[in-house]
Amino acid sequence: MADDGGVKKTEELQEELDVLKKENEELKLLYETIVKHATSLENDLEKKLREITVMSVTDSLTNIFNRRKFTDSLLSEVSKALKNGTALSLVIFDIDNFKQINDKYGHDYGDFVLVTSVSIIKKVLLNNSVFARWGGDEFTILMPGIDAQQAVKIAQAAREELHNHYLNIHREVSCSFGVTELLKEDSVKSFIVRADNALYEAKNSGRNSVKNL
């Protein structure tokens, strides 16, 4: 009888051990499921945060930087250039007679001109250029390490690419560019004002041109 009791107890212990093993496997599976789900949620959250970050510095129409991002970059690059004595150029340009284009062809076509112009100009820019929509049909290009002479050449290339693209579509579409290089005595404000004045000179000289001050 004693042996039967021992065998029975052994069987009961084995059954309990099997139950514990099964529960352990279930807990392990549950843990792995939770970890997998948590990792997926974490990845989704990181993706959403990246998307929000990109959206916060991107112009929704043209998909280049917005004014906020450009301002941040401008402050940083001006400070860096003045400290290190390196070249820094600024280009401001806009679409000639853009209001008339909008009024004549409609805002959808106006948006098409903006998006197409940005796409064309991006092709001639250096990789480290900061290209942004300043507002409306006005755009800015910050060129670290580039002097005025080089910046003028890039602006001229952009102007010609745009003019050639639109020449056989709508001849009235062109852009004017103002170019300037950062001076030792410049502030951020004076740097922008001089580029803006160069743009006005380009406008006053008949448009579809590049002026450097």
C-alpha positions as CSV (number, residue, x, y, z in Angstrom):
1,M,0.0,0.0,0.0
2,A,2.9,2.3,0.8
3,D,4.3,1.8,-2.6
4,D,0.9,2.6,-4.2
5,G,0.7,5.8,-2.2
6,G,4.1,6.8,-3.3
7,V,3.3,6.2,-6.9
8,K,0.1,8.1,-6.6
9,K,1.9,11.1,-5.0
10,T,4.5,10.9,-7.8
11,E,1.8,11.0,-10.4
12,E,0.1,13.9,-8.7
13,L,3.3,15.8,-8.6
14,Q,3.9,15.1,-12.3
15,E,0.4,16.3,-13.1
16,E,1.0,19.5,-11.1
17,L,4.4,19.9,-12.8
18,D,2.8,19.5,-16.2
19,V,0.1,22.1,-15.3
20,L,2.8,24.5,-14.1
21,K,4.8,23.9,-17.4
22,K,1.6,24.6,-19.4
23,E,0.9,27.7,-17.4
24,N,4.5,28.8,-17.8
25,E,4.3,28.3,-21.6
26,E,1.1,30.3,-21.7
27,L,2.6,33.1,-19.6
28,K,5.7,33.1,-21.8
29,L,3.5,33.4,-24.9
30,L,1.5,36.1,-23.3
31,Y,4.7,38.0,-22.4
32,E,6.0,37.7,-25.9
33,T,2.7,39.0,-27.3
34,I,2.7,41.9,-24.9
35,V,6.4,42.7,-25.8
36,K,5.6,42.4,-29.5
37,H,2.6,44.7,-29.2
38,A,4.5,47.2,-27.1
39,T,7.3,47.3,-29.6
40,S,4.8,47.8,-32.4
41,L,3.2,50.7,-30.5
42,E,6.7,52.2,-29.8
43,N,7.6,52.0,-33.4
44,D,4.3,53.6,-34.4
45,L,4.8,56.3,-31.9
46,E,8.3,57.0,-33.1
47,K,7.0,57.1,-36.7
48,K,4.3,59.5,-35.8
49,L,6.8,61.7,-33.9
50,R,9.1,61.8,-37.0
51,E,6.1,62.7,-39.2
52,I,5.1,65.5,-36.8
53,T,8.6,66.8,-36.7
54,V,8.9,66.8,-40.5
55,M,5.5,68.5,-40.8
56,S,6.5,71.2,-38.3
57,V,9.3,72.3,-40.6
58,T,7.9,71.6,-44.0
59,D,5.7,73.7,-46.3
60,S,2.6,71.7,-47.0
61,L,2.3,72.7,-50.7
62,T,5.9,72.5,-52.0
63,N,7.4,70.0,-49.5
64,I,10.5,72.2,-48.9
65,F,11.3,73.9,-45.6
66,N,8.9,76.4,-44.2
67,R,9.7,79.9,-42.8
68,R,10.1,78.7,-39.3
69,K,12.8,76.2,-40.2
70,F,14.5,78.7,-42.5
71,T,14.7,81.3,-39.7
72,D,16.2,78.7,-37.3
73,S,18.8,77.8,-40.0
74,L,19.5,81.4,-40.8
75,L,20.3,82.3,-37.2
76,S,22.5,79.3,-36.9
77,E,24.4,79.7,-40.2
78,V,25.0,83.4,-39.8
79,S,26.4,82.9,-36.3
80,K,28.6,80.1,-37.6
81,A,29.9,82.0,-40.6
82,L,30.7,85.1,-38.6
83,K,32.5,83.1,-36.0
84,N,34.5,81.0,-38.5
85,G,35.0,83.6,-41.2
86,T,33.4,81.3,-43.8
87,A,31.3,82.3,-46.8
88,L,27.5,82.4,-46.6
89,S,25.1,83.6,-49.4
90,L,21.4,84.3,-49.4
91,V,19.1,84.2,-52.4
92,I,15.5,85.5,-52.3
93,F,13.4,85.0,-55.3
94,D,9.7,85.1,-56.4
95,I,7.5,84.4,-59.3
96,D,7.1,87.4,-61.6
97,N,3.6,88.8,-61.8
98,F,2.3,85.9,-59.7
99,K,-1.0,87.7,-58.8
100,Q,-1.9,88.2,-62.5
101,I,-1.1,84.5,-63.2
102,N,-3.4,83.5,-60.3
103,D,-6.1,85.9,-61.5
104,K,-5.9,84.8,-65.1
105,Y,-5.5,81.0,-64.8
106,G,-6.8,80.3,-61.3
107,H,-5.3,79.3,-58.0
108,D,-4.9,75.7,-59.0
109,Y,-2.6,76.7,-61.8
110,G,-0.8,79.1,-59.4
111,D,-0.1,76.2,-57.1
112,F,1.1,74.2,-60.0
113,V,3.6,77.0,-61.0
114,L,4.9,77.1,-57.4
115,V,5.4,73.4,-57.1
116,T,6.9,73.1,-60.5
117,S,9.3,76.0,-59.9
118,V,10.5,74.5,-56.7
119,S,11.0,71.1,-58.3
120,I,13.1,72.7,-61.1
121,I,15.2,74.9,-58.8
122,K,16.0,72.0,-56.4
123,K,17.9,70.3,-59.2
124,V,20.5,73.1,-59.5
125,L,21.1,73.5,-55.7
126,L,23.9,72.0,-53.7
127,N,23.0,69.4,-51.1
128,N,23.7,71.6,-48.1
129,S,21.5,74.5,-49.4
130,V,18.5,75.4,-47.1
131,F,15.6,75.9,-49.5
132,A,12.4,77.3,-48.0
133,R,9.1,78.9,-48.8
134,W,9.2,82.4,-47.2
135,G,5.6,83.1,-47.9
136,G,3.2,83.2,-50.9
137,D,5.3,83.1,-54.0
138,E,8.5,84.2,-52.3
139,F,11.3,81.7,-51.6
140,T,14.6,81.8,-49.8
141,I,17.8,79.8,-50.4
142,L,20.6,79.8,-47.8
143,M,24.0,78.7,-49.2
144,P,26.6,77.8,-46.6
145,G,30.2,77.9,-47.9
146,I,29.2,79.7,-51.1
147,D,30.3,83.2,-52.0
148,A,28.3,85.8,-54.0
149,Q,29.9,84.9,-57.3
150,Q,29.0,81.2,-57.0
151,A,25.6,82.1,-55.7
152,V,24.9,84.3,-58.7
153,K,25.9,81.4,-61.0
154,I,23.5,79.1,-59.2
155,A,20.7,81.6,-59.3
156,Q,21.3,82.3,-63.0
157,A,21.2,78.5,-63.7
158,A,17.9,78.3,-61.8
159,R,16.4,81.3,-63.7
160,E,17.4,79.8,-67.0
161,E,16.0,76.4,-66.2
162,L,12.7,78.0,-65.1
163,H,12.5,80.2,-68.2
164,N,13.3,77.4,-70.6
165,H,10.7,75.1,-68.9
166,Y,7.9,77.6,-69.2
167,L,8.9,79.2,-72.5
168,N,6.6,77.0,-74.7
169,I,3.8,76.7,-72.1
170,H,3.1,80.2,-70.6
171,R,5.7,82.7,-71.6
172,E,4.7,85.1,-68.8
173,V,6.0,82.7,-66.1
174,S,9.5,83.7,-64.9
175,C,11.3,84.4,-61.7
176,S,13.5,87.2,-60.3
177,F,16.4,86.6,-57.9
178,G,18.1,88.8,-55.4
179,V,21.6,87.6,-54.2
180,T,23.9,88.7,-51.4
181,E,26.8,87.5,-49.4
182,L,27.2,87.8,-45.6
183,L,29.5,90.7,-44.6
184,K,31.6,90.8,-41.4
185,E,29.5,93.8,-40.1
186,D,26.2,92.2,-41.0
187,S,23.4,91.3,-38.6
188,V,20.7,88.8,-39.6
189,K,18.4,91.7,-40.4
190,S,20.8,93.6,-42.6
191,F,21.7,90.3,-44.4
192,I,18.0,89.7,-45.3
193,V,17.3,93.4,-46.1
194,R,20.2,93.5,-48.6
195,A,19.0,90.3,-50.4
196,D,15.5,91.7,-50.5
197,N,16.8,94.9,-52.0
198,A,18.6,92.9,-54.6
199,L,15.3,91.2,-55.5
200,Y,13.6,94.6,-55.9
201,E,16.4,95.7,-58.2
202,A,15.8,92.5,-60.3
203,K,12.1,93.4,-60.4
204,N,12.8,97.0,-61.4
205,S,15.2,96.0,-64.1
206,G,12.5,94.2,-66.1
207,R,12.1,91.0,-64.1
208,N,13.3,87.5,-65.1
209,S,16.8,88.5,-63.9
210,V,19.4,88.1,-61.1
211,K,20.8,91.0,-59.1
212,N,23.6,90.9,-56.5
213,L,24.1,93.5,-53.8
